[in-house]
Amino acid sequence: MSRLGIFVDRKTLSSAEQLNALIHCRDVAEKMGHTAEFIFPVDIRKIPMMDALFIRARTDPLNVTYVASRMAESHNIPVIDDPSSIQICSDKINMYSHLLKNGVSLPQTLFISKRDLTLARVREIFDEIGSPLILKEPSTSFSLRVEKVTDTGEFMQVARRFIRLSDWIVVQQFVESKYDWRVGTLNGELVYVCKYTIPDATFKIQDSVNGHVVYCTVESIPKEQAPPQVIQAGIDAARAIGKGLYGVDLKTSNGDCYVIEVNDNPSLEGGEDGYYPDVYNKIINHLLEA
């Protein structure tokens, strides 16, 4: 019998879906013959007493989840998400650099520094990539600080706001689609596939529209019904980052497939695993047999 720590915080438990997913994870661990214990930040000292740690709270190198991950790693305790994955996925410049280095198919992507933020350079970018463009502040998550711009004026307005938070901005070709594919991987292997259908009022899977937060709808897709190139691109992207648990977002357009980003700490409470009831078994086996 092994002890699995599930690291959570108050926000993790803020919805019934999240709470039910956590309870399900605990139940799966117990059915597999292990014990599972929820660990809150105030109980972080308990981590060295665990045999594995599964982080189910927002990951960021600047918050307590990273401390928890580093604590587990320093005690040779298998952990999802590992510190390296958190560092890479929390910085879009770092993440896209890994993907580009490994030849992963992306929308046309540029990194613009503060000193290169000039009207002349922005005009060159529109000439090179076209319009509209997507601007991302590198520490963005949950679709925050991701905006679509159509001309130099909008570009400069958004970029000047983002540049207060970072010395760099990600600029990408806009790929129009009604939905994103999400490929879930663990240790470089497929664990689930789903579709995120984008609300009509936005181009993002989560956004604030007229003061109201709108979300994508989630549809679990059997592996056999997903395009093979989407699955392979998702696996290639995940392997470029590491061996952890990732949710890879992709778009298809005119027969081509593009990786949009790789997320550590992917959601598993919105129906992503509908056709994949063994996801938590695989995660627990990976952690406790590592």
N, C-alpha and C positions, 0 to 999 in steps of 0.2 A: 504494500500500500504506500502510495506517494502522496505528498501534500502539494496541491496546486493553489497558488495565491492568485486571486483575480483582483487586480488593482483598479479601483473605481473612485469616483468623487460624487459630490451631490448632483452635479450637472448630468453625470452619466445616468442617474436614476430619475431624471426629470420627466420622462415619458413612460407610459405603460409599455410601449414597444421595446424600449431599451431595458426596462426592468424584466420583462418576460424573457428577453434573449439572455440576460445574465442568469436568471434562474434556470433556464434550459441548459446553459453551459455547465452550471454547477451540478444539475441533475445527471447530465451525461457523464461527467467526471465520476460521480458517485456510482453510477451503474457500471462503470469500467473498473470499479474497485478502489478508487482513490478518494481522498478527502479534498474538498474545495472550500476555501475561505475567502470571503470578501475582505480586502485590505483597503482602508481609506488612508489618505495622506497622514492623518494623525497617528496611524498605526504603522508607519513606514519601517519602523525598527523591526517588524516581524519578518521582513523579506528574507533575511539570512536563514530563517528557520524553514523556508519553503524549499521544495524540490524543483519547482518551476514557477514562473511568473507570467501571467497573461494580462497585459495592460489594456483596459477598456475605458480609458479616459483620454481626453484630447492630448495628443503628444506635441511637445514643443521643447526645443533645447533650453528655453528660458523658464520652464515651469517644473513642477514637482514630478511629473511623469518621467522626465529625463533623468532626474535624480534617482527615481525608483529603478529605471532601466540600468543606469550605471552601477547602482548598488548591487543589483542582481548579477550583472556581468563580473563585477569585482569579486564576487563570492562564487564564481563559476556556476551560477544558476542559469539554466536556459530561460530566455526571456523573449517574448513577443510584445512590443517591438524592441529590437536590439538598438543600442545607442547609435550605431552607424546608420541604420535605416531612418531613425528619427532625424538625424542631422541632414541626411541627403534629401529626404522628402519634404522637409520643412523649408527648404531653400530652393526655389524653382531654378535659379541659375545653376546650382550644384546638380540638381536632378536632371535638367536638360543636358548639361555637360556630359553626364554619365551616359545618357541615351544617345547623344550624338557620337560620342566616342565609340559606342558599340554598334553603330550603323542602324539604329532603330528608326523606322519611318515616322517623321514628324511633319506637321505643317511647317512651312518655311518659317524659321525662327531666328531672331536676332537679339543680341544683348546690347542695350544702349546705356552708356555711362552718363553721369551727370555732366561731364565736360563736353560730351558729344550732343547734348540736347540743344540743337540749334534749328532754326527754321530751314536752313539749307539742307541739313542732314535729314530732317523729317520729310522734306519734299523728295529727296533721293529714295527714302524708304517706301513712300507711296508709289513712286515710279517703278521700284524694283519688285514690290510684292503686290501692289494693288490696293483697292479699297472695297470693303472696310478692313480695318485691322483690329486685333485684340491686344490690349495692353494689360500686363499683369505686374503687380508689385510682388517681388520674390517671396515674401513670407505669407502670401495669401493662403487661405483655406476656406472651405465651404463656399466657394465662389465669391468671397469678399475681395474687393480691390482687383476685380477683373472687369474691364469695360471695353465696349466696342466703340471705335471712333471711325469717322468717315472722311475727315479732312484735317488739314494742318492745324486749324484753330482748336478743334476738339482734342487732337493729339496733344498739343502743348498744354492745354488746360488740365487734362487728366495727368499727363506726365509730371507737371510741376507739383501736383498734389502727391503723387506717388514718390517723387524724388525726395520729399521731406522725410520719408520713412526708410529709404534705401538709396545706396549710391548707384544702383543699377535698376533697369526696367527690362522686362521681357516683352518683346514685340513679336506677334505671330500673325501669320496668314489666317484669315477667318474661313473656317470650313462650315458651310451651312448644312444643318441636318435637323430632323425632327426628334431624333433620339441619340443618346450615347450608348455604346456598348460598355459594360463593366465586366472585365475578366478578373476573377479572383484567383490568386495563386498562393501557394505555400511551398517553400523550398524549391521554387522553380517549376512547380507542377500545377496544373489546373485543379481548382477545387469548386468553382462555380462560374456560371455565366448569367448575366441578366441584361435587360434593357432599361435605361432611364429615359422615359419620354418627357421631352422638354415642354413646359407650359407655353401656350401660344403667346403670352404677353412678354416673353423674355427669350434670351438665347442661352440661359444658364439653367443648371439643374436645381438651383435654389436662388431666389432673388426676392427683393422687396419691390413690390409694384403698388403704387398709390397708397403707400403706408401699410400694405399687407404682405406678409411673407408667403410666397408661393413655392411649392415643391414639385419636383418631377414625380411621375408615377413609376413604380418599380414592377418589372415583370421578369420572373425567373424563366430562363430559357434552357431547355434540354441541350446538352452538348451537341447532339446530332443535328439540331436545327440552327446552330450558330455557324456563320461562315468560317471555314477552316483558317482563312488568312487572319481573321480577327483573333481567334484563339492563339495562333502562332505568334502574332505580333504582341499580344498581351504577355505571353510567356517570355518572349525575347526581351521585352521591356523590363519585366520583373527581374529576370536574371542579370540584367545590366545594373540593377540596384543592389541586390543581395539575395539572401535565402529566407527572408522573413515572410510574413503574411501581407500581401499587397492587393489593392484594388486598382486595376489599370483601366483608365478611361480612354475610349477610342471612338473615332468617327469614321464612317465610310462615305465616300463621295465618288461617283462615276467609276466605280469598280476599284478605287484605291482605298487603302486603310491607313489611318493616321493615329498615332498615339498622342493623346492630349496631355495626360500626366499620369504619374504613378503615386498612389496614396498609400502611406502606411496607416495602420489603425483603421482599416476599412469598415464601413457600416455592415452590420449583419443582423439588423433588426427590422429592416423594411421589406422583407420578402425576397431578398437577394438569393437566399439558399432554398427556395421553395422546392426545386427539383433535386436538391443535394442535401438530403437529411443527415449525411454523415460528416458534414463540415466540421462540427465541433469534435467529433471522434478523431478526425485527422489532426486537428490542431493539438488536442490533448496528447495523442500518441507522439506527435512530433516533439512536443515539449518534454514529455516525461521519458522518451526513449532517446533523446539527443545525447 
